């Protein structure tokens, strides 16, 4: 599948680009930012209709349910799951942590995750 666009909050101009390969966000921000050259999106994701679909369905994927449930979650780097209600906060924390640290080992990131059910 590669990457999808997730919209954590229905009424906020904020999107996360979620990689199904590494199970973590590879970018986030406003639609305008992500569609700009500065947003570093691949050409495959740089399409308005994918953002429109995320506005309508909560993600650009037809494989995920159309839901705005704040408890809906995604796997995060095999470290746990992140519910929709904490995705914006996750982006804030990741912006502060930066790429030099291993995100899924950072205490502020781990505090936002729910453990996998079998753990």
C-alpha positions in Angstrom: 0.0 0.0 0.0 2.9 2.4 0.6 1.5 5.6 2.2 -1.9 7.0 3.0 -3.2 10.4 4.1 -4.9 10.4 7.5 -6.9 13.3 8.8 -6.9 13.1 12.6 -9.6 15.7 13.2 -12.5 16.4 10.9 -12.5 20.2 11.3 -8.7 20.9 11.4 -6.6 21.6 8.3 -4.0 19.0 9.4 -3.0 15.7 7.8 -0.5 13.0 8.5 1.2 10.9 5.8 1.3 7.4 7.2 3.7 4.8 5.8 2.4 1.2 5.9 5.9 0.1 5.3 7.4 1.5 8.6 4.1 2.0 10.4 4.8 5.6 11.3 4.1 9.1 9.9 6.6 10.3 7.3 5.1 13.8 7.2 2.4 16.1 8.6 1.0 19.5 8.3 -1.6 21.5 6.5 -2.9 20.6 3.0 -1.2 23.6 1.5 2.2 22.7 3.2 2.0 19.0 2.2 1.1 19.8 -1.4 4.0 22.3 -1.7 7.5 21.4 -2.7 8.5 21.9 0.9 6.1 19.2 2.0 8.3 16.5 0.3 5.4 14.3 -0.8 5.9 11.8 -3.5 4.2 12.5 -6.8 1.8 9.7 -6.1 0.5 11.4 -3.0 0.6 15.0 -4.4 -3.0 14.8 -5.6 -5.9 16.9 -4.4 -8.4 14.1 -4.6 -6.5 12.1 -2.0 -6.8 15.0 0.4 -10.5 15.3 -0.6 -11.0 11.7 0.2 -9.3 12.1 3.6 -11.6 15.1 4.3 -14.6 12.9 3.5 -13.6 9.5 4.9 -10.9 10.4 7.5 -8.2 8.8 5.4 -7.3 8.5 1.7 -7.5 4.7 1.9 -10.5 2.7 0.9 -9.0 -0.3 2.8 -9.6 1.5 6.1 -13.1 2.1 7.5 -14.7 5.5 7.0 -14.7 6.6 10.6 -14.1 9.7 12.7 -14.1 7.6 15.9 -11.4 9.1 18.1 -10.4 5.7 19.4 -9.7 4.4 15.9 -5.9 3.7 15.8 -3.0 2.8 13.7 0.1 0.7 14.5 3.1 2.9 15.3 6.5 1.4 14.5 5.6 -1.9 16.2 5.8 -0.1 19.5 2.0 0.1 20.1 -1.0 1.8 18.6 -1.8 5.5 18.4 -5.5 6.5 18.6 -6.8 9.2 16.3 -7.4 11.4 19.4 -3.6 11.6 20.1 -2.3 11.9 16.5 -2.0 15.7 16.5 -0.1 15.5 19.8 2.1 12.8 18.3 3.0 15.2 15.5 3.9 17.9 18.0 6.1 15.6 19.9 7.8 14.2 16.8 8.5 17.7 15.6 10.4 18.4 18.8 12.2 15.1 18.9 13.5 15.4 15.4 14.9 12.8 13.1 18.1 12.3 15.0 16.4 10.2 17.7 14.7 6.9 17.3 11.1 8.0 17.6 9.6 4.8 18.9 12.1 4.7 21.8 11.5 8.3 23.0 9.6 8.5 26.3 7.3 11.3 25.1 6.3 9.2 22.1 5.8 6.0 24.1 3.6 7.8 26.6 1.1 8.6 23.7 0.9 4.9 22.6 -1.4 2.2 23.7 0.3 -1.2 24.1 -0.7 -4.0 21.7 -3.6 -6.0 23.1 -1.5 -9.2 23.4 1.2 -7.5 25.6 
